[in-house]
Amino acid sequence: MVDLSFPPRMVDSSLLALAPLWYVAFLLSLTCHEAAHAWAAEKLGDPTAALGGQVSLNPLPHIQREMFGTVVVPILSLLIGGWMIGWASAPYNPLWQQRYPKRAAWMALAGPTANLLLVVLAAVLIHLGIGTGWLERPESLRFTQIVAPGASPASEAIALFLSILFSENLLLMAFNLIPLPPLDGATAIGLLLPDETALKVLDFLRQPGFSIVGLILAWRFFGDLFTPLFFWCGRALYGVF
């Protein structure tokens, strides 16, 4: 499983001074996503990722597997473009997937589900922060401004971290649910199909070059899909529709 993380064009480059917070939120999101894949696969009969130590919220096994995608690319993209892009992955046994396409589909959904839980966690913490006066409702929504800082100097870092945690995980969840290879949605559609049909679809999507085409198409159209979702969820966070 592969996951990509990139914010749409809503990032304020002046926040680069707080890049460490951004990277922590970024790495936490990817780690939880891949750990969820690994945990679900182990529970459903495929120990491949578990044997690699990836059923863990410790980011080191995930970094060791994808050093370029989890360290080099995020840092370079932040320095060059003012935003973060990166990826991580959890291995799985393709023979297990062919034998149990429904189980593989549930394993694929585990990653986006972990991201959804982090969105909910960020939302709860945002409301707690507003209730205690540490945080405030923002005048406008941006990828890095889901909530505004309060009067305390430390609240600026808290607001940025929770904003990125909310937005980053909303993005990861939505992006990975697109039913194109190599994203999780391409495997998850097996839940909607008979096993025999699901296997034919998986075999078709495994053809050489399909992953590259799928990523290009997903990247091209995702902004148009994510922008309304982002603002709808932001308004829903504050009960405004």
C-alpha positions as semicolon CSV with decimal commas, in nm:
position;residue;x (nm);y (nm);z (nm)
1;M;0,000;0,000;0,000
2;V;0,124;0,347;-0,084
3;D;0,005;0,677;0,046
4;L;0,088;1,024;-0,076
5;S;0,046;1,337;0,127
6;F;0,023;1,681;-0,030
7;P;-0,186;1,983;0,060
8;P;-0,368;2,173;-0,212
9;R;-0,255;2,526;-0,285
10;M;-0,360;2,672;0,046
11;V;-0,028;2,670;0,233
12;D;0,116;2,991;0,375
13;S;0,492;2,980;0,317
14;S;0,547;3,212;0,616
15;L;0,479;2,908;0,833
16;L;0,805;2,746;0,722
17;A;0,958;2,859;1,050
18;L;0,731;2,605;1,217
19;A;0,840;2,326;0,981
20;P;0,924;2,083;1,267
21;L;0,560;2,087;1,381
22;W;0,449;2,036;1,025
23;Y;0,680;1,737;0,985
24;V;0,565;1,580;1,313
25;A;0,201;1,599;1,200
26;F;0,297;1,470;0,857
27;L;0,496;1,175;0,992
28;L;0,230;1,087;1,251
29;S;-0,032;1,075;0,978
30;L;0,172;0,847;0,753
31;T;0,280;0,623;1,040
32;C;-0,076;0,568;1,165
33;H;-0,194;0,499;0,811
34;E;0,067;0,232;0,742
35;A;0,051;0,082;1,092
36;A;-0,324;0,038;1,042
37;H;-0,263;-0,146;0,714
38;A;-0,006;-0,371;0,881
39;W;-0,227;-0,440;1,185
40;A;-0,532;-0,524;0,974
41;A;-0,332;-0,749;0,743
42;E;-0,189;-0,942;1,038
43;K;-0,533;-0,987;1,194
44;L;-0,671;-1,106;0,860
45;G;-0,396;-1,360;0,795
46;D;-0,105;-1,182;0,625
47;P;0,192;-1,125;0,861
48;T;0,422;-0,975;0,597
49;A;0,420;-0,618;0,731
50;A;0,409;-0,734;1,091
51;L;0,729;-0,933;1,040
52;G;0,888;-0,610;0,919
53;G;0,795;-0,438;1,246
54;Q;0,533;-0,211;1,090
55;V;0,250;-0,289;1,331
56;S;0,384;0,002;1,531
57;L;0,331;0,372;1,588
58;N;0,708;0,404;1,609
59;P;0,792;0,585;1,283
60;L;1,139;0,429;1,251
61;P;1,034;0,101;1,078
62;H;0,830;0,305;0,830
63;I;1,115;0,550;0,772
64;Q;1,364;0,264;0,725
65;R;1,139;0,112;0,458
66;E;1,078;0,440;0,274
67;M;1,360;0,678;0,370
68;F;1,329;0,876;0,048
69;G;0,952;0,920;0,072
70;T;0,933;0,992;0,445
71;V;1,240;1,213;0,495
72;V;1,411;1,340;0,182
73;V;1,109;1,431;-0,032
74;P;0,909;1,600;0,250
75;I;1,204;1,821;0,348
76;L;1,290;1,914;-0,011
77;S;0,929;1,985;-0,106
78;L;0,888;2,210;0,197
79;L;1,209;2,402;0,124
80;I;1,144;2,434;-0,249
81;G;0,767;2,462;-0,274
82;G;0,657;2,571;0,072
83;W;0,448;2,258;0,129
84;M;0,502;1,889;0,201
85;I;0,474;1,587;-0,020
86;G;0,577;1,234;0,068
87;W;0,480;0,870;0,089
88;A;0,517;0,553;0,291
89;S;0,424;0,190;0,232
90;A;0,345;-0,138;0,405
91;P;0,427;-0,466;0,228
92;Y;0,169;-0,739;0,178
93;N;0,162;-1,083;0,021
94;P;-0,001;-1,067;-0,326
95;L;-0,083;-1,440;-0,305
96;W;-0,281;-1,371;0,013
97;Q;-0,460;-1,088;-0,166
98;Q;-0,553;-1,318;-0,455
99;R;-0,680;-1,586;-0,219
100;Y;-0,876;-1,347;0,004
101;P;-0,976;-1,037;-0,197
102;K;-1,235;-0,934;0,063
103;R;-0,979;-0,948;0,342
104;A;-0,739;-0,746;0,129
105;A;-1,012;-0,489;0,076
106;W;-1,064;-0,450;0,450
107;M;-0,689;-0,419;0,493
108;A;-0,687;-0,143;0,231
109;L;-0,963;0,046;0,414
110;A;-0,773;0,032;0,744
111;G;-0,531;0,308;0,640
112;P;-0,796;0,568;0,546
113;T;-0,992;0,470;0,857
114;A;-0,690;0,554;1,073
115;N;-0,674;0,894;0,905
116;L;-1,043;0,951;0,970
117;L;-0,988;0,878;1,340
118;L;-0,707;1,134;1,348
119;V;-0,939;1,391;1,186
120;V;-1,192;1,324;1,463
121;L;-0,920;1,346;1,729
122;A;-0,800;1,679;1,590
123;A;-1,159;1,809;1,584
124;V;-1,212;1,710;1,949
125;L;-0,887;1,878;2,055
126;I;-0,978;2,191;1,858
127;H;-1,310;2,220;2,039
128;L;-1,141;2,160;2,373
129;G;-0,890;2,433;2,291
130;I;-1,166;2,677;2,199
131;G;-1,361;2,585;2,511
132;T;-1,061;2,658;2,734
133;G;-0,972;2,983;2,557
134;W;-0,643;2,858;2,418
135;L;-0,774;2,861;2,062
136;E;-1,026;3,061;1,862
137;R;-1,243;3,014;1,557
138;P;-1,063;3,141;1,247
139;E;-1,196;3,419;1,028
140;S;-1,132;3,204;0,722
141;L;-1,032;2,845;0,656
142;R;-0,700;2,740;0,507
143;F;-0,508;2,413;0,504
144;T;-0,289;2,539;0,788
145;Q;-0,560;2,744;0,958
146;I;-0,849;2,526;1,066
147;V;-0,832;2,693;1,406
148;A;-0,675;3,024;1,514
149;P;-0,440;3,081;1,809
150;G;-0,559;3,248;2,126
151;A;-0,378;3,505;2,335
152;S;-0,107;3,271;2,463
153;P;0,218;3,269;2,259
154;A;0,225;2,888;2,274
155;S;-0,119;2,868;2,118
156;E;0,019;2,958;1,773
157;A;0,212;2,631;1,756
158;I;-0,084;2,435;1,893
159;A;-0,322;2,590;1,639
160;L;-0,086;2,514;1,350
161;F;-0,027;2,155;1,460
162;L;-0,398;2,077;1,504
163;S;-0,485;2,250;1,177
164;I;-0,232;2,044;0,982
165;L;-0,330;1,726;1,166
166;F;-0,696;1,782;1,070
167;S;-0,626;1,881;0,708
168;E;-0,347;1,631;0,643
169;N;-0,553;1,336;0,754
170;L;-0,865;1,451;0,573
171;L;-0,652;1,470;0,260
172;L;-0,490;1,129;0,313
173;M;-0,826;0,965;0,374
174;A;-0,989;1,118;0,065
175;F;-0,691;1,072;-0,168
176;N;-0,638;0,709;-0,079
177;L;-1,006;0,624;-0,131
178;I;-0,985;0,715;-0,502
179;P;-1,039;0,382;-0,683
180;L;-0,725;0,403;-0,896
181;P;-0,403;0,205;-0,855
182;P;-0,187;0,210;-0,648
183;L;-0,423;0,384;-0,403
184;D;-0,622;0,198;-0,139
185;G;-0,953;0,259;-0,312
186;A;-0,848;0,033;-0,602
187;T;-0,827;-0,262;-0,361
188;A;-1,119;-0,155;-0,142
189;I;-1,365;-0,181;-0,431
190;G;-1,336;-0,557;-0,380
191;L;-1,589;-0,519;-0,100
192;L;-1,849;-0,421;-0,357
193;L;-1,779;-0,702;-0,602
194;P;-1,801;-1,082;-0,606
195;D;-1,464;-1,242;-0,533
196;E;-1,414;-1,362;-0,890
197;T;-1,488;-1,018;-1,034
198;A;-1,269;-0,849;-0,773
199;L;-0,975;-1,071;-0,868
200;K;-1,020;-0,987;-1,237
201;V;-1,025;-0,616;-1,153
202;L;-0,711;-0,649;-0,940
203;D;-0,531;-0,843;-1,214
204;F;-0,629;-0,578;-1,467
205;L;-0,508;-0,292;-1,246
206;R;-0,173;-0,464;-1,186
207;Q;-0,073;-0,424;-1,550
208;P;0,259;-0,239;-1,601
209;G;0,221;0,136;-1,606
210;F;-0,125;0,146;-1,449
211;S;0,009;0,273;-1,116
212;I;0,177;0,568;-1,284
213;V;-0,132;0,647;-1,489
214;G;-0,350;0,614;-1,178
215;L;-0,136;0,854;-0,977
216;I;-0,127;1,108;-1,260
217;L;-0,505;1,100;-1,296
218;A;-0,563;1,114;-0,921
219;W;-0,320;1,405;-0,884
220;R;-0,478;1,590;-1,177
221;F;-0,835;1,581;-1,053
222;F;-0,797;1,553;-0,677
223;G;-0,781;1,927;-0,615
224;D;-1,126;1,975;-0,767
225;L;-1,261;1,696;-0,547
226;F;-1,081;1,785;-0,225
227;T;-1,148;2,159;-0,215
228;P;-1,527;2,131;-0,162
229;L;-1,475;1,843;0,082
230;F;-1,220;2,047;0,278
231;F;-1,446;2,349;0,316
232;W;-1,754;2,137;0,392
233;C;-1,568;1,957;0,672
234;G;-1,429;2,285;0,799
235;R;-1,778;2,433;0,820
236;A;-1,913;2,114;0,974
237;L;-1,645;2,140;1,241
238;Y;-1,809;2,462;1,360
239;G;-2,167;2,364;1,280
240;V;-2,198;2,611;0,992
241;F;-2,348;2,487;0,662
